[in-house]
């Protein structure tokens, strides 16, 4: 769980208190959008559990929920500040309305002087009309601000369309919630807590980093942060690496040692993104990208630069181009923030204009999140390739579960590429990939009601984080099956986006080489015999070439291990049947493509 400053709590909870018209349902929705979707301060499951508990308590549920969320992200002081910030705007509005009603009740005749007002005289009509009209204008413009800002972002961003998907790319093996649980359980300190979990690229691959933050009302004012910890994101082993250094400035500290306070003294009219701890040869550093705002009436966020904070409190304010020239910063993939990449990718839904986004929905995309996943994912394509990229899979507008586009935003420069899924090509979206895993019977795994139809088990496992991976240019999803306690990865399951079937199952519980095999599969596409999923479709390039079929650009086939003829039994028959159906689909696509070419030739 990330930790917020008291200033963050006052600003964000106060904003919800001002714009939260609609009662508890509106408040709960705004709180979830803030603490789960936008900031990632709380996990979705924890928020839902707290919401259910508050609904059972007497009193206003949304107020209780606001105080609870503030306490979880900023401790007891945060609960006080968040509660006041949430309650006061509505209270002030009610008092103003009550005062206005009393004045109106005492009105008798036309009002012209203050003395008339004191004795109970009716004010002129425009004094009532103006605040009413201003209130409605505030509500309408407040509702339009988000779409207008996103439209401004898409108008000022170049989305480079690419003809196919890139090959390769390494993504994390350990999901975020497993990393948080493992790191917290391995961190043996009664006076500190781990905050600000973030994925970072390093020379050794992807790692999770977290800040060591003092805990307790006394220690946050009197003690310093003692550095950062790192956890390998490509190994499920619970081994922490410490980067010790007394941090004079850090997020969890208060008053003048607070990171936000120090950075806003450097630049005030900015918005700070979440701080990230990184390791360098000179010791740990905090990297904090910040946003500036451009435009006159419609202010759109753009990445203004990056703060780099040393343990002794020295603050470097670097422009993005300047920071990109420093290898120890550029390789981390944290210069261009994931939240800004998400804004750019999400704004693409307004590419066709507001009218199209609201009513027509032609070629409109939307980025969807699963229960415990928020896109984008950090994918490392290597220095010889695209470098580190923030990758998101978008679905078409509506209730479709297919993938309509894939966004790749450079984690160093912010350059955004988009691959549009060709017409008549069907690729599963991230939500459909999770459904595919739940629908398959896997030995030792019980999803309960979330599994196959008719399942009545206890549901001790969950499937999380469908990370998009491009194995030899073919889109597959790397999912993790974890216990409900999220303390380990039981199995890593690969789902082919084209067939929506399981391709491989790597047994992390029993096979000590499961992580190495998973990484080898991502690099080469070769699946070990003991990891081939039951009934997995055969997608070998040799068979495609032999049969004369072609594949759609961006969906290059993934080689798999072959099975001995006659040794598969019913599973082999099912596999061959799936393969025949797949080839029929590919042949139909090729026929449609040739027909289109003939029509265009005429």
Secondary structure, 3 states (H helix, E strand, C coil): CCCCCHHHHHHHHHHHHHHCCCCHHHHHHHHHHHHHHHCCCCCHHHHHHHHHHHHHCCCCHHHHHHHHHHHHHHHHHHHHHHHHHHHHHHHHHHHHHHHHHHHHHCCCCECCCHHHHHCCCECCCHHHHHHHHHHHHHHHHHHHHHHHHHHHHHHCCCEEECCCCCCECECCCCCHHHHHHHHHHHCCCCCEEEEEEEEEEECCEEEEEEEEEECCCCHHHHCCEEEEEEEECCCCCCCEEEEEEEECCECCCCHHHEHHHHHHHHCCCCEECCCEEEEECCEEEEEEEEEEEECCCCCEEEEEEEEEECCCCCEEEECHHHHHCCHHHHCCCCCCCHHHHHHHHHHHHHCCCHHHHHHHCCCCEEECCCCCCCCCEEEECCCCCCCEEEEEEEEECCCCCEEEEEEEEECCCCCEEEEECCCCCCCECHHHHHHHHHCCCCCCCCCHHHCCCCCCCCCCEEEEEEEEEEECCEEEEEEEEEECCCCCEEEEEEEECCCCEEEEEEECCCCCCHHHHHHHHHHHCCCCHHHECCCCCCCCHHHHHHHCCCCCCCCCCCCCCCCCCCCCHHHHHHHHHHHHHHHHHHHHHHHHHHHHHHHHHC
